Amino acid sequence: MLVLFTGVSGASAHAALTGTDPQDGSVLKSEPRRVTLTFSESIGLLDDSFRVLTPENRRVHTGAPSHADDRSDTASVTLPRGLGTGTFTVAWRVVSADSHPVSGAFTFSIGKPSATTAPLPSAAASNPASTGLYDIARYAAYSGLALLIGAATFVLGCGHRGSVRRLLLTGWWTLLGSTLALLLLRGPYERGTGLGDALDPSILSDTLTSRPGIVLVARLALLAAAVLLPLRAPLRDRAPGPAVLVPGGVLALGLAVTWAAAEHASAGIQVPVAMVSSVLHLLAMAVWLGGLAALLSALHRPAEPVAPAVVTRFSRLALVSVAVLAATGVYQSWRGLGSWDALTSTSYGRLLLVKVAAVALLLAGAAFSRRWTARLATPRAAVTVTAGRVPVTVPAGGPGETREGTDGPGEERGPEPEGTEDRHDGRTEVGHDGGHDGGAGGTIDAGQRQGLRRSVLAEVTVGILVLMVTTMLTGTQPGRAAEETAAATAAADHPASSTTTVPFDVGTPGGHGKVQVELSPGRVGENSVQAVIFGPDGGLATVPELRITFTLESQQVGPIDAEITDKGGYWTSDTLTLPLPGTWTMKTTVRTTDVDQVTVERKVRVS
C-alpha cells in the first residue's frame, strides 16, 4: 500500500542548510567580510534573502545577495566595515529548486558574545494568509486538473455519449482560476509577506521571470489551447479520431509537466527519472479520480443512460491507472523518504502514512464498484412473453430497455418494459438470447444505477481526501531532505573534535610521558587547541615550554603555529585558523629542561 499515491513528488527536495560561514554560535576575533550559506541543492535568491541584525536589533546595510563562487547551492552577502562587537543575528530566506521557500536564522559573535535584543526568527516564518490562500489554490489546481483530464478520458477512452460539458467546464475554469491565483500569490508566498504584495508590479515581474512563474504562464497557455479542442461535436455520432485524441493527449501531458517542472521531482537525485515518474503518477491520478467524478455525474442523469460497456471500459482503465500509480509510487516513496525511519520521524513520512490509509479505503471502494461492474457484464436471460396468441421474445439487452410487441395479428403494441408479463394470460417462458452480452449494450436499470452510484460516491469522497493529503505532501519537506537538515543541524550544534595522544621521551631520567591534544571542531576555519601533559607516573606534569604547529604538506601550507599558552595545568589556544581540509601534520615540541626537548609528529584530519 505504501507505493500508491505518494504524491507528485519524492526527492531530496526542499533545500537543506548544510553549512554557514561564520558558523552558528561561533566567536570571531575580527569582523567577517561576508556571510555565506551552503545548501544540499541549488537555491534561488530573493531581494530580501538576508537580514543581519546588530545586538541592539538594528538592521545592518548589507550588499545584494549572490551565489558564492557562482555555485547555485550557495547564498552569500557582503557585510560593511565597522560592525562593532557582540552577538549578531542572521535571518535568511531562499527558494529551493522545487519552488518552495526555505528560511532560518543563526547567530555569531565578534570579540565576545553579548546580550541581544534581536529576536531569533522562526525557521518557518511566513504570512498565514498568503500561505493559506496559496495552499488552497494549489489544492484547487489539482482538483481542476483531475476533473478536466478525467472527464475528457471518460468520453474519449470509455465511449460515453452523454454530456460531460458541465464537468469539463468546471475543471477548466477551476484550473484557470487557481493558476491565476498561484501566479499572483507566488511573490508573497516566497517572501513570507502579506497579501498586499500580490499586486506589487516589481514582485509580480520577479515572479513572471522565475521558473515557477514561467511554468504557471505555460499552464495558462495550454488551457487557452484546450478551448480549441473539438471535444463535443464528433462524439455523439462516432468514435473520436486522431484530430481529437492526439491534441488532447499532448495537452494533458503538457499540463502534467507543468507540475513536475515546479515541484519536488525537479530537484534532488535522479531528476530525469523523477520527472517522468511524476508526470505518469499525476496523469494516472487524474484519469482515475477525475473519471470517477465523471461516472458519478453520469449516473445522476437518468435522461442520459449509461451503457454497461462504458462502465466496464472505465473499470479496466482504472485498473491500469492503479498499476501505474503502484509502479511510480514505489520509486517516489524511496526517493522521498530515504529510510524507513523517516516514515515515523518526519512530517513527510507521517503524512504519507495517512495517505496510505486513505488509499486503502479508496481501493476497497473500487473493489466494491468492480463487483457491480462484473454484474453488468454478466449475460442475462431473455424473456418470452405470450401476448394474445403471438409469443414475443424480449432480449436481455439491459434492464430498463423497451421492446415492441403486438397484441394480436395486425395490432401494434406500444413499448413495454423488459421482463414485464402479459397480464391477459400470464404465460412466461425464460431462455437465452443467442449469447447476448449484457455488458455490450443496453442501459443500467434503476437498482443497479443506485448501487453503483453509492459505491462511486464513496470513492469520490475518499478521493477528495487523497487529493488534500497530496497537496499537503507536495508542500512538506521530504523525509530524505529532513534527515539531511537534522544531520547538518546536529553537526553545527555539536561540533566534532579530535583527540590525539603524543608520547614523548627526551632521553633523560623522568623525561618521558605523553601529551593529549584536543583539536575542536576539527574543521576548516577557526579552531581551538587544548593540551594536557602527563608524566611518567600518569599524573599531570608541567614543562617549561610546549609548542604545536600544523602543516598541510600536500598543499604546501604551514607550518601554522597554534600559539598555545600555559593556563596553569593545561595549555590552550583559540586563535588557530586552518584554511583547507585534508590530512595535516601536527608537530608537538616538548621542552623539559633548558636544553632537553623533543618533537613528535602525528597526522590529524581536518574536514
DAFENLIN-V6420 format. One record per pair of residues at least 24 apart in sequence whose C-alpha atoms are under 10 Angstrom apart, sorted by the first residue. I is the first residue (numbers start at 1). J is the second residue. If there is no record, write none. Layout:
# DAFENLIN-V6420
((I	J) (I	J))
This chain:
# DAFENLIN-V6420
((1	326) (1	329) (1	330) (1	353) (1	355) (1	356) (1	357) (1	359) (1	360) (1	363) (2	326) (2	329) (2	330) (2	333) (2	352) (2	353) (2	355) (2	356) (2	357) (2	359) (2	360) (3	325) (3	326) (3	327) (3	328) (3	329) (3	330) (3	331) (3	332) (3	333) (3	334) (3	352) (3	356) (4	281) (4	285) (4	322) (4	323) (4	324) (4	325) (4	326) (4	327) (4	328) (4	329) (4	330) (4	332) (4	333) (4	352) (4	355) (4	356) (4	359) (4	360) (5	281) (5	282) (5	284) (5	285) (5	322) (5	325) (5	326) (5	328) (5	329) (5	330) (5	332) (5	333) (5	352) (5	355) (5	356) (5	358) (5	359) (5	466) (5	467) (5	469) (5	470) (6	278) (6	281) (6	325) (6	326) (6	328) (6	329) (6	330) (6	331) (6	332) (6	333) (6	334) (6	336) (6	351) (6	352) (6	353) (6	355) (6	356) (6	359) (6	466) (6	469) (6	470) (6	473) (6	474) (7	264) (7	278) (7	281) (7	282) (7	285) (7	325) (7	328) (7	329) (7	332) (7	333) (7	336) (7	352) (7	355) (7	466) (7	467) (7	469) (7	470) (7	471) (7	472) (7	473) (7	474) (8	256) (8	259) (8	260) (8	263) (8	264) (8	265) (8	274) (8	275) (8	277) (8	278) (8	279) (8	280) (8	281) (8	282) (8	283) (8	285) (8	328) (8	329) (8	332) (8	470) (8	471) (8	473) (8	474) (9	98) (9	259) (9	260) (9	263) (9	264) (9	265) (9	266) (9	267) (9	274) (9	275) (9	277) (9	278) (9	279) (9	281) (9	282) (9	329) (9	332) (9	333) (9	335) (9	336) (9	470) (9	473) (9	474) (9	475) (9	478) (10	263) (10	264) (10	265) (10	266) (10	267) (10	268) (10	269) (10	274) (10	277) (10	278) (10	329) (10	331) (10	332) (10	333) (10	334) (10	335) (10	336) (10	337) (10	338) (10	348) (10	473) (10	474) (10	477) (10	478) (10	479) (10	480) (11	98) (11	263) (11	264) (11	265) (11	266) (11	267) (11	268) (11	269) (11	270) (11	271) (11	274) (11	331) (11	332) (11	333) (11	334) (11	335) (11	336) (11	337) (11	338) (11	477) (11	478) (11	479) (11	480) (11	481) (12	40) (12	41) (12	98) (12	264) (12	265) (12	267) (12	268) (12	269) (12	270) (12	335) (12	336) (12	337) (12	338) (12	477) (12	478) (12	479) (12	480) (12	481) (12	482) (12	483) (12	484) (13	40) (13	41) (13	42) (13	96) (13	97) (13	98) (13	99) (13	100) (13	263) (13	264) (13	265) (13	266) (13	267) (13	268) (13	269) (13	335) (13	336) (13	474) (13	476) (13	477) (13	478) (13	479) (13	480) (13	481) (13	482) (14	39) (14	40) (14	41) (14	42) (14	43) (14	95) (14	96) (14	97) (14	98) (14	99) (14	100) (14	101) (14	102) (14	263) (14	264) (14	267) (14	268) (14	475) (14	476) (14	477) (14	478) (14	479) (14	480) (14	481) (14	482) (14	485) (15	39) (15	40) (15	41) (15	42) (15	43) (15	73) (15	94) (15	95) (15	96) (15	97) (15	98) (15	99) (15	100) (15	101) (15	102) (15	103) (15	267) (15	268) (15	477) (15	481) (15	482) (15	484) (15	485) (16	40) (16	41) (16	42) (16	43) (16	73) (16	96) (16	102) (16	103) (16	477) (16	480) (16	481) (16	482) (16	483) (16	484) (16	485) (16	486) (16	487) (16	488) (16	489) (17	41) (17	73) (17	74) (17	102) (17	103) (17	104) (17	481) (17	484) (17	485) (17	486) (17	487) (17	488) (17	489) (18	74) (18	484) (18	485) (18	486) (18	487) (18	488) (18	489) (18	491) (18	492) (19	74) (19	485) (19	488) (19	489) (19	491) (19	492) (20	74) (20	75) (20	76) (20	106) (20	492) (21	76) (21	108) (21	525) (22	106) (22	107) (22	108) (22	109) (22	525) (22	526) (23	106) (23	107) (23	108) (23	109) (23	492) (23	493) (23	525) (23	526) (24	89) (24	90) (24	105) (24	106) (24	107) (24	108) (24	109) (24	489) (24	492) (24	493) (25	87) (25	88) (25	89) (25	106) (25	107) (25	108) (25	109) (25	113) (25	492) (25	493) (26	87) (26	106) (26	107) (26	108) (26	109) (26	110) (26	112) (26	113) (26	492) (26	526) (27	86) (27	87) (27	107) (27	108) (27	109) (27	110) (27	111) (27	112) (27	113) (27	526) (27	574) (28	85) (28	86) (28	108) (28	109) (28	110) (28	111) (28	112) (28	113) (28	526) (28	574) (28	575) (29	85) (29	109) (29	110) (29	111) (29	112) (29	526) (29	574) (29	575) (30	83) (30	84) (30	85) (30	109) (30	110) (30	111) (31	79) (31	80) (31	81) (31	82) (31	83) (31	84) (31	85) (31	109) (31	110) (31	111) (32	78) (32	79) (32	80) (32	81) (32	83) (32	110) (33	77) (33	78) (33	79) (33	80) (33	81) (34	62) (34	63) (34	68) (34	76) (34	77) (34	78) (34	79) (34	80) (35	62) (35	65) (35	68) (35	75) (35	76) (35	77) (35	78) (35	79) (35	90) (36	65) (36	66) (36	67) (36	68) (36	74) (36	75) (36	76) (36	77) (36	78) (37	67) (37	68) (37	73) (37	74) (37	75) (37	76) (37	77) (37	92) (38	67) (38	68) (38	71) (38	72) (38	73) (38	74) (38	75) (38	76) (39	72) (39	73) (39	74) (39	75) (39	96) (39	485) (39	488) (40	73) (40	74) (40	96) (40	268) (40	481) (40	484) (40	485) (40	488) (41	72) (41	73) (41	74) (41	96) (41	97) (41	98) (41	267) (41	268) (41	269) (41	481) (42	67) (42	71) (42	72) (42	73) (42	74) (42	75) (42	95) (42	96) (42	97) (42	98) (42	267) (42	268) (43	67) (43	71) (43	72) (43	73) (43	74) (43	75) (43	94) (43	95) (43	96) (43	97) (43	98) (43	99) (43	100) (43	101) (43	102) (43	267) (44	72) (44	73) (44	74) (44	75) (44	93) (44	94) (44	95) (44	96) (44	97) (44	98) (44	99) (44	100) (44	101) (44	210) (44	211) (45	72) (45	74) (45	75) (45	76) (45	92) (45	93) (45	94) (45	95) (45	96) (45	101) (46	92) (46	93) (46	94) (46	95) (46	101) (46	187) (46	190) (46	191) (46	206) (47	93) (47	94) (47	191) (47	203) (47	206) (48	91) (48	92) (48	93) (48	94) (48	191) (49	75) (49	76) (49	77) (49	91) (49	92) (49	93) (49	94) (49	95) (49	103) (49	191) (50	75) (50	76) (50	77) (50	90) (50	91) (50	92) (50	93) (50	94) (50	103) (50	105) (51	77) (51	89) (51	90) (51	91) (51	92) (51	93) (51	105) (52	77) (52	79) (52	88) (52	89) (52	90) (52	91) (52	92) (52	105) (52	106) (52	107) (52	118) (53	87) (53	88) (53	89) (53	90) (53	91) (53	107) (53	116) (53	117) (53	118) (53	119) (53	120) (54	83) (54	84) (54	85) (54	86) (54	87) (54	88) (54	89) (54	90) (54	109) (54	116) (54	117) (54	118) (55	84) (55	85) (55	86) (55	87) (55	88) (55	89) (55	109) (55	113) (55	114) (55	115) (55	116) (55	117) (55	118) (55	119) (56	86) (56	87) (56	88) (56	115) (56	116) (56	117) (56	118) (57	88) (57	89) (57	116) (57	117) (57	118) (57	119) (58	88) (58	117) (58	118) (59	88) (59	89) (59	90) (59	118) (60	88) (60	90) (72	97) (73	97) (83	110) (84	109) (84	110) (84	111) (85	109) (85	110) (85	111) (85	112) (85	113) (85	114) (86	110) (86	111) (86	112) (86	113) (86	114) (86	115) (86	116) (87	111) (87	112) (87	113) (87	114) (87	115) (87	116) (87	117) (87	118) (88	113) (88	114) (88	115) (88	116) (88	117) (88	118) (89	116) (89	117) (89	118) (89	119) (89	120) (89	121) (90	118) (90	120) (90	121) (91	119) (91	120) (91	121) (91	122) (91	123) (92	121) (92	123) (93	123) (93	124) (93	125) (93	190) (93	191) (93	192) (94	190) (94	191) (95	190) (95	191) (96	263) (96	264) (96	267) (97	211) (97	212) (97	261) (97	262) (97	263) (97	264) (97	265) (97	266) (97	267) (97	268) (98	211) (98	212) (98	260) (98	261) (98	262) (98	263) (98	264) (98	265) (98	266) (98	267) (98	268) (98	474) (98	475) (99	186) (99	190) (99	210) (99	211) (99	212) (99	213) (99	261) (99	262) (99	263) (99	264) (99	266) (99	267) (99	475) (100	186) (100	189) (100	190) (100	212) (100	262) (100	263) (100	264) (100	474) (100	475) (100	476) (100	477) (101	125) (101	126) (101	189) (101	190) (101	191) (101	192) (101	475) (102	126) (102	190) (102	191) (102	477) (103	190) (103	191) (103	192) (124	192) (125	191) (125	192) (125	193) (126	188) (126	189) (126	190) (126	191) (126	192) (126	193) (126	194) (127	188) (127	189) (127	190) (127	191) (127	192) (127	193) (127	194) (127	195) (128	189) (128	192) (128	193) (128	194) (128	195) (129	188) (129	189) (129	192) (129	193) (129	194) (129	195) (130	185) (130	186) (130	187) (130	188) (130	189) (130	190) (130	191) (130	192) (130	193) (130	194) (130	195) (130	196) (130	197) (130	198) (131	185) (131	186) (131	188) (131	189) (131	190) (131	192) (131	193) (131	194) (131	195) (132	189) (133	181) (133	182) (133	185) (133	189) (133	195) (134	178) (134	181) (134	182) (134	183) (134	184) (134	185) (134	186) (134	188) (134	189) (135	182) (135	185) (135	189) (135	468) (135	471) (135	472) (135	474) (135	475) (136	178) (136	181) (136	182) (136	468) (136	471) (137	174) (137	175) (137	177) (137	178) (137	179) (137	180) (137	181) (137	182) (137	183) (137	185) (137	471) (138	175) (138	178) (138	179) (138	181) (138	182) (138	468) (138	471) (138	472) (138	474) (138	475) (139	175) (139	178) (139	464) (139	467) (139	468) (139	469) (139	470) (139	471) (139	472) (140	171) (140	174) (140	175) (140	176) (140	177) (140	178) (140	179) (140	467) (140	468) (140	471) (141	171) (141	172) (141	173) (141	174) (141	175) (141	176) (141	177) (141	178) (141	179) (141	181) (141	182) (141	259) (141	471) (142	171) (142	174) (142	175) (142	178) (142	259) (142	282) (142	285) (142	286) (142	467) (142	468) (142	470) (142	471) (143	170) (143	171) (143	174) (143	175) (143	178) (143	286) (143	289) (143	290) (143	464) (143	467) (143	468) (144	168) (144	169) (144	170) (144	171) (144	172) (144	173) (144	174) (144	175) (144	176) (144	177) (144	178) (144	179) (144	286) (144	290) (145	171) (145	172) (145	174) (145	175) (145	176) (145	252) (145	255) (145	256) (145	282) (145	283) (145	285) (145	286) (145	287) (145	290) (146	171) (146	172) (146	175) (146	282) (146	283) (146	284) (146	285) (146	286) (146	287) (146	288) (146	289) (146	290) (146	291) (146	292) (146	293) (146	467) (147	171) (147	172) (147	174) (147	175) (147	286) (147	287) (147	288) (147	289) (147	290) (147	291) (147	292) (147	293) (147	294) (148	172) (148	173) (148	174) (148	175) (148	226) (148	252) (148	286) (148	287) (148	290) (148	291) (148	294) (149	248) (149	249) (149	251) (149	252) (149	253) (149	255) (149	256) (149	283) (149	284) (149	285) (149	286) (149	287) (149	288) (149	289) (149	290) (149	291) (150	283) (150	284) (150	285) (150	286) (150	287) (150	288) (150	289) (150	290) (150	291) (150	292) (150	293) (150	294) (150	295) (151	286) (151	287) (151	288) (151	289) (151	290) (151	291) (151	292) (151	293) (151	294) (151	295) (151	297) (152	231) (152	232) (152	245) (152	248) (152	249) (152	252) (152	287) (152	290) (152	291) (152	294) (153	245) (153	248) (153	249) (153	286) (153	287) (153	288) (153	290) (153	291) (153	294) (153	314) (153	317) (154	287) (154	288) (154	290) (154	291) (154	292) (154	293) (154	294) (154	295) (154	310) (154	311) (154	313) (154	314) (154	317) (155	231) (155	232) (155	235) (155	236) (155	239) (155	240) (155	291) (155	294) (155	295) (155	310) (155	314) (156	231) (156	235) (156	239) (156	240) (156	241) (156	244) (156	245) (156	248) (157	239) (157	240) (157	245) (157	310) (157	313) (157	314) (157	317) (158	291) (158	309) (158	310) (158	311) (158	312) (158	313) (158	314) (158	315) (158	316) (158	317) (159	235) (159	236) (159	238) (159	239) (159	240) (159	307) (159	309) (159	310) (159	311) (159	313) (159	314) (160	235) (160	236) (160	239) (160	294) (160	295) (160	298) (160	304) (160	305) (160	306) (160	307) (160	309) (160	310) (160	311) (160	313) (160	314) (161	232) (161	234) (161	235) (161	236) (161	237) (161	238) (161	239) (161	304) (161	305) (161	306) (161	307) (161	310) (162	232) (162	235) (162	236) (162	298) (162	301) (162	303) (162	304) (162	305) (162	306) (162	307) (163	232) (163	235) (163	236) (163	294) (163	297) (163	298) (163	301) (163	304) (164	232) (164	294) (164	295) (164	297) (164	298) (165	231) (165	232) (166	297) (167	290) (167	293) (167	294) (167	297) (168	231) (168	294) (169	227) (171	290) (172	223) (172	224) (172	226) (172	227) (173	223) (175	219) (175	220) (175	223) (176	219) (176	220) (176	223) (176	224) (177	220) (179	216) (179	217) (179	219) (179	220) (179	223) (180	216) (180	217) (180	219) (180	220) (182	212) (182	213) (182	216) (183	207) (183	208) (183	212) (183	213) (183	214) (183	215) (183	216) (183	217) (184	208) (184	213) (186	212) (186	213) (187	213) (211	261) (211	262) (212	258) (212	259) (212	261) (212	262) (212	263) (213	262) (214	258) (214	262) (215	255) (215	257) (215	258) (215	259) (215	260) (215	261) (215	262) (216	255) (216	258) (216	259) (216	262) (217	258) (218	254) (218	255) (218	257) (218	258) (219	251) (219	254) (219	255) (219	256) (219	257) (219	258) (219	259) (220	255) (221	255) (222	250) (222	251) (222	252) (222	254) (222	255) (222	258) (223	251) (223	252) (223	254) (223	255) (225	251) (226	251) (226	252) (252	279) (252	283) (252	286) (253	279) (253	280) (253	282) (253	283) (254	279) (255	279) (255	282) (255	283) (256	280) (256	281) (256	282) (256	283) (256	286) (257	282) (257	283) (263	474) (263	475) (264	336) (264	473) (264	474) (264	475) (264	476) (264	477) (264	478) (265	332) (265	335) (265	336) (265	474) (268	335) (268	336) (268	480) (268	481) (269	335) (269	336) (270	335) (273	331) (274	328) (274	331) (274	332) (274	335) (276	328) (277	324) (277	325) (277	327) (277	328) (277	329) (277	330) (277	331) (277	332) (278	325) (278	328) (278	329) (278	331) (278	332) (279	328) (280	321) (280	324) (280	325) (280	327) (280	328) (281	321) (281	322) (281	324) (281	325) (281	326) (281	327) (281	328) (281	329) (281	332) (282	324) (282	325) (282	328) (283	321) (283	324) (283	325) (284	317) (284	318) (284	320) (284	321) (284	322) (284	323) (284	324) (284	325) (284	326) (284	328) (285	318) (285	321) (285	322) (285	324) (285	325) (285	463) (285	466) (285	467) (286	321) (287	314) (287	317) (287	318) (287	320) (287	321) (287	322) (288	314) (288	315) (288	317) (288	318) (288	319) (288	320) (288	321) (288	322) (288	325) (288	460) (288	463) (289	318) (289	321) (289	362) (289	459) (289	460) (289	461) (289	462) (289	463) (289	464) (289	466) (289	467) (290	460) (290	463) (291	315) (291	317) (291	318) (291	460) (292	318) (292	366) (292	456) (292	457) (292	459) (292	460) (292	463) (293	456) (293	457) (293	459) (293	460) (293	461) (293	463) (294	456) (295	452) (295	453) (295	456) (295	457) (295	460) (296	449) (296	452) (296	453) (296	454) (296	455) (296	456) (296	457) (296	459) (296	460) (297	453) (297	456) (297	457) (298	449) (298	453) (299	444) (299	446) (299	449) (299	450) (299	452) (299	453) (299	454) (299	456) (300	449) (300	450) (300	453) (302	444) (302	445) (302	446) (302	449) (304	443) (305	400) (305	442) (305	443) (305	444) (305	445) (305	449) (306	441) (306	442) (306	443) (306	444) (306	445) (306	449) (307	376) (307	398) (307	438) (307	439) (307	440) (307	441) (307	442) (307	443) (307	444) (308	373) (308	374) (308	375) (308	376) (308	377) (308	397) (308	398) (308	437) (308	438) (308	439) (308	440) (308	441) (308	442) (308	443) (308	444) (308	445) (309	373) (309	376) (309	377) (309	437) (309	438) (309	439) (309	440) (309	441) (309	442) (309	443) (309	444) (310	373) (310	439) (310	440) (310	441) (310	443) (311	369) (311	370) (311	372) (311	373) (311	374) (311	376) (311	377) (311	439) (311	444) (311	452) (312	370) (312	372) (312	373) (312	374) (312	376) (312	377) (312	439) (312	440) (313	373) (313	439) (314	373) (315	366) (315	367) (315	369) (315	370) (315	373) (315	374) (316	370) (318	366) (319	366) (319	370) (322	363) (333	478) (333	479) (334	479) (334	480) (335	478) (335	479) (335	480) (336	477) (336	478) (336	479) (336	480) (336	481) (336	482) (337	477) (337	478) (337	479) (337	480) (337	481) (337	482) (337	483) (338	478) (338	479) (338	480) (338	481) (338	482) (338	483) (338	484) (339	479) (339	480) (339	483) (340	479) (341	479) (341	483) (342	478) (342	479) (342	480) (342	482) (342	483) (343	479) (344	479) (345	479) (345	482) (345	483) (346	476) (346	477) (346	478) (346	479) (346	480) (346	481) (346	482) (346	483) (347	473) (347	476) (347	477) (347	478) (347	479) (347	482) (348	472) (348	473) (348	474) (348	475) (348	476) (348	477) (348	478) (348	479) (348	480) (348	481) (348	482) (349	473) (349	476) (349	477) (349	478) (349	479) (349	480) (350	473) (350	479) (351	469) (351	470) (351	472) (351	473) (351	476) (352	469) (352	470) (352	472) (352	473) (352	478) (354	465) (354	466) (354	469) (355	465) (355	466) (355	467) (355	468) (355	469) (355	470) (355	473) (356	466) (356	469) (357	466) (358	462) (358	463) (358	464) (358	465) (358	466) (358	467) (358	469) (359	459) (359	462) (359	463) (359	465) (359	466) (360	462) (361	458) (361	459) (361	462) (361	463) (362	456) (362	458) (362	459) (362	460) (362	461) (362	462) (362	463) (362	465) (362	466) (363	459) (363	462) (364	455) (364	458) (364	459) (365	454) (365	455) (365	456) (365	457) (365	458) (365	459) (365	460) (365	462) (366	455) (366	456) (366	458) (366	459) (367	455) (368	451) (368	452) (368	455) (368	456) (368	459) (369	451) (369	452) (369	453) (369	454) (369	455) (369	456) (369	458) (369	459) (370	452) (370	455) (371	452) (372	448) (372	449) (372	451) (372	452) (372	455) (373	439) (373	448) (373	452) (374	439) (375	438) (375	439) (375	448) (376	437) (376	438) (376	439) (376	440) (376	441) (376	442) (376	443) (376	444) (376	445) (376	448) (377	437) (377	438) (377	439) (377	440) (377	441) (378	436) (378	437) (378	438) (378	439) (378	440) (379	432) (379	433) (379	435) (379	436) (379	437) (379	438) (379	439) (379	440) (380	431) (380	432) (380	433) (380	435) (380	436) (380	437) (380	438) (380	439) (381	419) (381	430) (381	431) (381	432) (381	433) (381	434) (381	435) (381	436) (381	438) (382	418) (382	419) (382	429) (382	430) (382	431) (382	432) (382	433) (382	434) (382	435) (382	436) (383	418) (383	419) (383	420) (383	421) (383	428) (383	429) (383	430) (383	431) (383	432) (383	433) (384	419) (384	420) (384	421) (384	427) (384	428) (384	429) (384	430) (384	431) (384	432) (384	433) (385	418) (385	419) (385	420) (385	421) (385	422) (385	423) (385	425) (385	426) (385	427) (385	428) (385	429) (385	430) (386	421) (386	422) (386	423) (386	424) (386	425) (386	426) (386	427) (386	428) (386	429) (387	413) (387	421) (387	422) (387	423) (387	424) (387	425) (387	426) (387	427) (387	428) (388	422) (388	423) (388	424) (388	425) (389	425) (391	427) (391	428) (391	429) (392	428) (392	429) (393	418) (393	419) (393	428) (393	429) (393	430) (393	431) (393	432) (393	433) (394	418) (394	419) (394	420) (394	430) (394	431) (394	433) (395	419) (395	431) (395	432) (395	433) (395	434) (395	436) (395	438) (395	442) (396	431) (396	432) (396	433) (396	435) (396	436) (396	437) (396	438) (396	441) (396	442) (397	433) (397	436) (397	437) (397	438) (397	439) (397	440) (397	441) (397	442) (397	443) (397	444) (398	437) (398	438) (398	439) (398	440) (398	441) (398	442) (398	443) (398	444) (398	445) (399	438) (399	442) (399	443) (399	444) (399	445) (399	446) (399	447) (399	448) (400	442) (400	443) (400	444) (400	445) (400	446) (401	442) (401	443) (401	444) (401	445) (402	442) (491	521) (492	521) (494	521) (495	520) (495	521) (495	522) (495	523) (496	520) (496	521) (496	522) (496	523) (496	607) (497	521) (497	522) (497	523) (497	527) (497	528) (497	529) (497	605) (497	606) (498	522) (498	523) (498	529) (498	604) (498	605) (498	606) (499	529) (499	530) (499	531) (499	604) (500	531) (500	586) (500	602) (500	603) (500	604) (501	531) (501	532) (501	533) (501	602) (502	533) (502	586) (502	587) (502	588) (502	599) (502	600) (502	601) (502	602) (503	533) (503	534) (503	588) (503	600) (503	601) (504	535) (504	588) (504	589) (504	590) (504	597) (504	598) (504	599) (504	600) (505	536) (505	590) (505	592) (505	596) (505	597) (505	598) (505	599) (505	600) (506	590) (506	591) (506	592) (506	593) (506	595) (506	596) (506	597) (506	598) (506	599) (507	596) (507	597) (507	598) (508	592) (508	593) (508	596) (508	597) (509	536) (510	535) (510	536) (510	537) (510	592) (511	535) (511	536) (511	590) (511	591) (511	592) (511	593) (511	596) (511	597) (511	598) (512	536) (512	537) (512	590) (512	592) (512	598) (513	537) (513	538) (513	539) (513	540) (513	541) (514	538) (514	540) (514	541) (514	590) (515	540) (515	541) (515	546) (515	588) (515	589) (515	590) (516	570) (517	548) (517	571) (517	572) (517	586) (517	588) (518	572) (519	573) (519	576) (519	604) (519	605) (519	606) (520	574) (520	606) (521	606) (521	607) (522	578) (522	581) (522	604) (522	605) (522	606) (522	607) (523	577) (523	578) (523	579) (523	580) (523	581) (523	582) (523	605) (523	606) (523	607) (524	577) (524	578) (524	579) (524	580) (524	581) (524	582) (524	606) (524	607) (525	576) (525	577) (525	578) (525	579) (525	580) (525	581) (525	606) (525	607) (526	574) (526	575) (526	576) (526	577) (526	578) (526	579) (527	562) (527	573) (527	574) (527	575) (527	576) (527	577) (527	578) (528	562) (528	564) (528	572) (528	573) (528	574) (528	575) (528	576) (528	577) (529	562) (529	563) (529	564) (529	571) (529	572) (529	573) (529	574) (529	575) (529	576) (530	562) (530	564) (530	565) (530	566) (530	570) (530	571) (530	572) (530	573) (530	574) (531	564) (531	565) (531	566) (531	569) (531	570) (531	571) (531	572) (531	573) (532	566) (532	569) (532	570) (532	571) (532	572) (533	569) (533	570) (533	571) (533	590) (540	569) (540	570) (541	569) (541	570) (542	566) (542	568) (542	569) (542	570) (542	571) (542	592) (543	569) (543	590) (543	591) (543	592) (543	593) (544	590) (544	591) (544	592) (544	593) (544	594) (545	571) (545	589) (545	590) (545	591) (545	592) (545	593) (545	594) (545	597) (546	571) (546	588) (546	589) (546	590) (546	591) (546	592) (546	597) (546	599) (547	571) (547	587) (547	588) (547	589) (547	590) (547	591) (547	599) (548	586) (548	587) (548	588) (548	589) (548	590) (548	599) (548	600) (548	601) (549	576) (549	584) (549	585) (549	586) (549	587) (549	588) (549	589) (549	601) (550	576) (550	577) (550	578) (550	583) (550	584) (550	585) (550	586) (550	587) (550	588) (550	601) (550	602) (550	603) (550	604) (551	578) (551	583) (551	584) (551	585) (551	586) (551	587) (551	603) (552	578) (552	579) (552	580) (552	581) (552	582) (552	583) (552	584) (552	585) (552	586) (552	603) (552	606) (553	582) (553	583) (553	584) (553	585) (554	582) (554	583) (554	584) (555	580) (555	582) (555	584) (557	584) (558	584) (558	585) (559	584) (559	585) (559	586) (559	587) (560	586) (561	586) (561	587) (562	586) (578	606) (578	607) (579	606) (580	606) (580	607) (581	605) (581	606) (581	607) (582	606) (582	607) (583	607))
